[in-house]
Amino acid sequence: MQRTNSDTLHQEALHHLVGGVNSPVRAFKSVHGNPIYFEKASGAIVTDVDGNELVDFVQSWGPLVHGHSHPKIIEMVYQKMQNGTSFGAPHTGEIELAKRVKQRFSYMDKVRFVSSGTEAVMSAVRLARGYTGRDLLIKFEGCYHGHVDSLMVSSGSGLATFGIASSPGIPK
């Protein structure tokens, strides 16, 4: 597989971004490689800057279950953006989406929307600690649970990294 353009972009990124990426999981360090830079995607197919077409099994680490560039989603997002792109305040769309989620998952009493998987995990940890009154929790060793210090211990591929802290600042 040709990777010349991705490798060149990564070398440039190392001069401008910490570690050359905006999330350690994207660095490919645990598999001794450089990240692949993507240019476009449609459905389950992503195309990198070298023209390689790949099946996207990652799907943005979970939240992209609908695939890439679905025309109806693009149209709806475009329509909504005409009214503003980010308010940093409550919006009527939050209420409507919460109602729809609760209709589909009837066991849910309430919903909390967050901006990332890390925030979702942090909220779940806080909720569990508040509910149980305990400080300690159990997590899966060798798995990534978000970019928060207390959960980065023994994260990543246990086979590739032996489950050790991957950078200074992460508790052992």
C-alpha positions in Angstrom: 0.0 0.0 0.0 1.4 3.4 -1.0 1.8 5.7 2.0 4.2 8.4 0.7 1.8 11.4 1.1 0.6 10.3 4.5 4.2 9.9 5.7 5.1 13.4 4.4 2.1 15.0 6.0 2.9 13.3 9.3 6.4 14.7 9.2 5.0 18.1 8.7 2.4 17.6 11.5 5.2 16.7 13.9 6.3 20.4 13.6 2.9 21.8 14.5 0.9 19.3 16.6 2.0 17.6 19.8 3.0 14.1 18.7 1.9 15.0 15.2 -1.8 14.1 16.1 -4.6 15.4 18.2 -5.3 12.2 20.0 -2.7 9.5 21.0 -4.8 6.7 19.6 -4.3 8.2 16.2 -0.5 8.1 16.4 -0.1 4.4 15.5 2.9 4.2 17.9 1.7 0.9 19.5 2.0 -0.7 16.0 5.2 1.1 15.1 3.8 3.0 12.2 2.7 6.4 11.1 -0.9 7.5 10.9 -2.8 7.4 7.6 -4.2 10.8 6.5 -7.6 10.6 4.9 -9.0 12.8 2.3 -12.6 11.7 1.7 -15.1 9.0 2.5 -18.5 7.7 1.4 -20.5 5.0 3.1 -18.0 2.5 4.6 -15.2 3.4 2.2 -12.4 5.9 3.1 -9.8 7.2 0.7 -6.5 8.4 2.0 -4.2 11.1 0.6 -2.3 8.5 -1.4 -5.5 7.3 -3.2 -5.8 4.0 -1.3 -9.4 3.0 -0.8 -10.1 1.2 2.5 -13.1 -0.3 4.3 -13.6 1.8 7.4 -14.0 -0.6 10.3 -13.3 2.2 12.8 -16.2 4.5 11.9 -14.8 7.4 14.0 -14.4 5.0 17.0 -18.1 4.2 17.2 -20.3 7.3 16.7 -20.4 7.0 12.9 -22.8 4.0 12.6 -24.5 5.6 9.7 -21.3 5.6 7.6 -19.8 8.6 5.8 -21.4 11.3 3.7 -25.0 10.0 3.7 -26.8 12.5 1.4 -29.8 12.9 3.7 -27.6 13.6 6.7 -25.6 16.1 4.8 -28.8 17.8 3.6 -30.2 18.0 7.2 -26.9 19.3 8.7 -26.7 21.9 6.0 -30.3 23.1 6.7 -29.7 23.3 10.4 -26.4 25.2 9.9 -28.3 28.0 8.2 -29.6 28.9 11.7 -26.2 28.8 13.4 -23.4 26.3 13.9 -22.8 26.3 17.7 -24.6 28.2 20.4 -22.8 27.0 23.6 -26.3 27.3 25.2 -29.5 25.2 25.3 -31.3 24.7 22.0 -34.7 23.3 21.1 -33.1 20.6 19.0 -31.6 19.1 22.2 -35.1 18.5 23.6 -36.4 17.0 20.4 -33.4 14.7 20.1 -33.7 13.6 23.7 -37.4 12.8 23.2 -36.5 10.6 20.1 -33.8 8.8 22.0 -36.1 8.0 24.9 -38.8 6.8 22.4 -36.3 4.3 21.0 -34.9 3.3 24.3 -37.9 3.1 26.6 -35.8 2.2 29.7 -34.2 5.6 29.7 -35.7 8.2 32.0 -33.4 11.0 30.9 -30.6 11.7 28.5 -27.3 13.6 28.7 -25.6 14.6 25.5 -21.8 15.3 25.5 -19.3 16.2 22.9 -17.0 13.2 23.0 -16.6 9.6 24.2 -14.2 10.8 26.9 -16.8 13.1 28.3 -19.4 10.3 28.3 -17.0 8.0 30.2 -16.1 10.8 32.7 -19.8 11.4 33.3 -20.5 7.7 33.8 -17.6 7.5 36.3 -18.9 10.5 38.2 -22.4 9.0 38.2 -21.2 5.6 39.4 -19.0 7.2 42.2 -21.9 9.4 43.3 -24.4 6.5 43.3 -22.2 4.0 45.1 -20.3 6.4 47.3 -17.1 4.6 46.3 -14.0 6.2 44.7 -12.5 3.1 43.1 -13.8 1.5 39.9 -13.0 -1.5 37.7 -12.0 -1.0 34.0 -11.0 -3.3 31.3 -7.2 -3.6 31.1 -5.6 -2.8 27.8 -8.6 -0.9 26.5 -9.1 2.7 25.7 -11.7 4.4 27.9 -11.2 8.0 26.8 -8.5 10.6 27.2 -8.6 11.1 31.0 -5.6 10.4 33.2 -7.3 8.0 35.7 -8.5 5.8 32.8 -5.4 6.0 30.6 -3.5 3.6 32.8 -3.0 0.2 31.0 -4.9 1.5 28.0 -4.3 0.7 24.4 -3.6 -2.7 23.0 -2.5 -5.0 25.8 -0.8 -7.2 23.3 1.1 -4.4 21.6 1.9 -2.2 24.6 1.8 -4.7 27.5 -0.7 -2.4 29.1 1.8 0.1 30.5 1.5 3.9 30.7 2.3 5.3 27.3 3.5 8.8 28.3 4.7 10.8 31.3 1.8 12.2 33.3 -0.3 9.1 33.2 -0.5 7.4 36.6 1.1 3.9 36.9 
